[in-house]
Amino acid sequence: MNRLMMSTYKAWKDLEHGLLDRLAPLADLVTRLYLAKVFIASGWNKVQDWESTLYLFREEYHVPLLPPELAAYLGAGGELVLPVLLAFGLWTRFSACGLFIINVVAVISYYDSLKDSPAALQDHLQWGLLLSLLIVGTVKQLTVDHLLVRRYLRSAV
């Protein structure tokens, strides 16, 4: 029994350090691209009908501490710029933090609408969890951040 457990443990470690470690950067990339698509679509919807966006920020979305017009500009700008950085993996943690904040503010600002839509609330929760994993994760190979760190380390030696 002990030999079987050791054999199983070794097989798992081989799989973990082999295939799973090689798939981690790809999973990270897919996650970043998915989140970028979600937030860019939201930002694009805001700028497509700016008058409606301003109306919603004045009347429905009650963003704490910010005037509605400023909140609309910051929200739309953040949803259009930060996802591009995230998709390329440039300042990944910074852009993930920014999108995390936008996501939290969105939930707080229109919670009255979200509470009646469990699926929409679940989406925000999932986006927040994925963003938090990008924030605390290490720099992956399929990012501009990784290329910059490698170049910096190479020139420092």
WOWO-V154882 format. One line per field, one symbol per residue. phi: phi as a letter, one per 30 degrees, with the letter a starting at -180 (. if undefined). psi: psi as a letter, one per 20 degrees, with the letter a starting at -180 (. if undefined). burial: # if it has 24 or more other C-alpha atoms within 12 Angstrom, else .. Layout:
phi->???
psi->???
burial->???
This chain:
phi->.ddddddddddddddddcdddddeddddddddddddddddedddedddbdddddedddccdcddibdedddddddddddccdddededichedddddddddedddddddbdeddddbeddddeddddddddddddcdddcdcbdedddddddddddd
psi->gghggggggggghgggieghhhighggggggggghggghggggghghhmhghgggghhhgonpqiqqggghgggggghihghhggggikplggghhgghggggghggghlhhghhinhgghgghgggggghhhhgirrprhlqhgggggggghghi.
burial->...........................##.###.######.##..#......##..#...###.....#.#####################################.##.............#..##.###.##...#####.#............
